[in-house]
Amino acid sequence: MSSTSPLPPRRTSRAAPVPVPVPVPVAPGTQTLARGLAVVDAVARGHERLRDVVATTGVGRSTTHRLLQQLVAAGYLRRLDDGRHALGPALIELGYQALQENPVAAVAAAPLQELAARVSDTVHLAIEDRGQVLYLDKLPGTRGAPMRSRIGHRMPLTRTGIGKALLLDRPDRWRDQFLAERRVGSGSPTPEAEVLTADGFVAVMEASARRGVALDLEENEPGVLCVAAPVRDASGAIAAAVSVSATRPYMPPPRVDALVPVVLDAAAGISARLGYRAGR
């Protein structure tokens, strides 16, 4: 990369961040609904057995058992032969419908295909949802190792290139978001190798905002680098972000630099389809 851009140092290894759900206030009279949603969320995050769901939700064992039975009967969960639970077909149908109804995902489909064919690397589309990155689309690359991201997956904003791109217009949030995602209990573990400070992150974001692109230099996943740019709607606000990611052998500094205009062009194309006009 150019020596003029302040960039975070690469990391040799780190645990995979596991996003935790954002607490939602429980309105009066909706406790049963809130508990049912908590059970579904727990199963989605890998707590597949009754005892694990009880432990992670704090809901009583008998109540959890009844909720699991009802959710299985309604198709929101499935009970496997070994007693574990998994997400059910009703959620697949609803998730697909929600994805199709998102205007960003719909208008970005063709430009993302074109971008993926052009770069041969993994292409992502994401939005910010409840203070996290939420992936709306992923087109896997044709080379390099597979990445753990997937449609519907959540990741921290400040550890991902696409998350930083979503934050480019929000300097008021940079420092607090960085600190929050490194706070104990945030679900985003901070290894001893962490050397980037809040001041350093703000400096990186200032440089990224000037260029209009954000980078991930193995901050989120060891060996994976990313170039990301924001997608804007008709009002000029950042509505989503698009990124190109690849493993280190396919992302030497000259290629990272070369991808910047490519990703910016793809983001501009999607923005235009959403009604954005530069300079308006």
N, C-alpha and C positions, 0 to 999 in steps of 0.2 A: 504494500500500500504506500501511497505518498507519505513522505515524512512530515507533511504539514498537518495531518489529521491526528488528533490524540486518540489512541485506540487502547482498549483494555488488553492486558497481557493474556496470552493463551494459557490454558490450564491443561494439566496433564491428565487429570481424572476428576470425577465428581459423581456423587450419587444423583440419580435421576430425580428431579423435583416432582413431587406428587401434589398437585393442586388440591386444596381442600375447599369444600363448598363455602360460599359466602353466606353468613347467617342472614336469615330472612325473618323479620318480626312476625310473630303469630298473632293474627287478628282474633278478637273475641269470637268464640263459636266455631273456630276452624282447627281446633287442636287435633282432631282425628285426621283431618286432611293433612296437616303438617306432619304428623307422625307417619302417615302412609308415604308421603313424599320423601321423608327422611329414610325410610326403609328402602325405597327404590334407589335413592342416591347411594346408600351404603352398599347395596348389591352391585351397582354400577362401578363402584370404586374397589371391588374385589372382596368385599366381606360377604361371602357366599353362604355361610352356614348360620343357623339360627343363633348360636351363641355369639358369633362374631357380629351379627347385626345388632343384637342386644347390647353388646359391649360398646359399639361405635355410636349408636343412637341414644343410649340411655333410656330407651323405652323398655317397660317391663317385659319379662319373657312371655307371659301368657298373651299380652296385648300384641307383641311382635309376632307371635305364632299365628294369631287370628288375622293380622294384617297380611302376613305372607300368604296365607291360604286364600284370602280374598283377592289379592293381587294376582295370584296364579290363576284363580278362576276367571278373572277378567282379562287375562292374557297379557298383563303388564310384566309378569315374571313367569319363568318356567322352573319347575322343580325337576332336577336331574335325578338319575337313578341312585346316585350315591348320597342323596340328601342335600346336595348343594343347590343353590339357586342361581339363575341367570336371567338377564333381561329377556322379555318375551316379545312375541310377534306384534302385539299392539303398539309397543314402543317403536318398533322398526317402521311400521306404517306411519305413525305420527311424526317420527323423525324425518322420514322421507318427505312427507307433506310439508313440514315446517321448512325444510331446505328448499323445496321447490317454490315456496311462497316468499322466500327472501329475495328481494329484488336484486341485491348485489350478486348473489350466487347465480341468478338467472342470466343477468346481462354479462357476467364475467366468463361464462362457460367457453364461448368461442375464443376470446382473447387468451385465456389460459391454455387452451389446446395449442394455439399458435405459438405461444411462448415456450411451452414444453417441447414442441417439435424443434424449435430453434435452438434451445440450449442443451437438450438431452439430459437435463438434471431434474431433480424434484422441484415441483412448483406448488406453492401453497397459496390459499386465499383465506383470510381470517378477519374477524371483527373483534372488537372489545365487548365483552359481556360480563357484567358484574365484577369489573376490575381484573379480568383475566383475558388472555388470548383464547378465542374460540375458533377452531378451524372449521371452515365451511366447505373447503374443497382441497383435495390433494391429488396431484398427478405424479406418480412415482417416476423417478428417472430411469434411464435405461442402462446405467452404469453405476459402479460403486455399491457400497453396502446399503441395505434398507435402513430407513429411519423409523423411529418409534412413533412419530406423529401419525395421526389419523383423523378423519373427519369426525367432528364432535368432541375431539380431545381438547383439553384446556391446558394452558401453560402460563407461567409467570410473564408479565409484560416486560420487565426489565432484564430478563435473562435471554430473551429471544430477539432476533433481528426484526421479525414481523411485529412483535410487541412494541419495540422501540419506535417503529414506523408509525404505529397507531398513536403514540404519545408525542409525536414531533411538534404538534401545535399546543402542547400543554406544559410549558416550562414551570407552571405553578405546581405541577404534580411530580416532577422528576425526582426531587430529593425524597419526598415522603413515600412515593411508591417504591423507590430503591430500598429505603430503610424498612418499610413494611414487609417486603418480600424476603428480607433477611432476618426478620425478627423471629425469635424462638416461637415455635408453634404455628408459623405461617404456612407450613407444608412445603416450603422451598428451602431445603437444607443448605447451609453455607459451610463448605469445607475449609480446612485450615489453609488451603492454598489460595483462598480468596484474598486478593490484594487490592482490588478496586474499591476506593472509598466513595462516599456520597459525593464529595467534591469532584472526584475523578469522573464519576458517572455523569454529573451535570456537564462537565467539560466535553465529554464524548457526545452527549445529546446536543449541545450547542453546535458542535461541528457538524453533526448529522443533520440538524435542522437547516444549516446553511447550504448543505449539498442537496437536501431533499431526499436523502436515502439513509438507511440505518444498516448496520452490520452486526452479525453474530460471529465472533471469532472463537468458536468452541466454548462459549460461555454456557450454552444450554446442553449440548451433547458433545462429548469428546470426539474429536476427529471430524466434526461437521461444521462447515462455515456457510454463511448465508448473506445475501444481499436483498434488502427489502425496501419497498417504497409505498407511500400512502395512496389510497384511492379516495377521491373527493366526490361529494354529491353536488347537486345544483346550487346549494348554498355556499359551497366552498369548504364545508366542514369535512374532516376526515371520517369517512364512512366505513372503510375497510383498509386492508393492506395486502400486497402481493409480494411474494418472495421467491427466490431461486436458491436452493440449497444443494450442496454436494460435499462429498468427503474430501479430506485434505489433499490427496493427490490430484484432484481435478479443480482445486481452488488455490493455486499459487497466487501471490499478490498481483501479478499482472492480469490474471483472469478476473480476480475480484474487481479490479479497476475497470476492465473491459465490460463487465456485466452491469455496471452502474447505469449507463445510458440505455441498455437493453431493458432493464427492469423499470426504469423511469418511463420508457416508451410504452411498455405494457400497462403500467398503472395509469398513464395518461389516456390510453385508449379506453380502458374501463371507465375512467372518470367521465370521459366525453359521453359514453353511453348512459351515464347517470345524470347527464344534463350539465356537467361542469364545463365552464368556459374560462380558460386562464385569462387573467387580467380584467375580468368583469367586475 
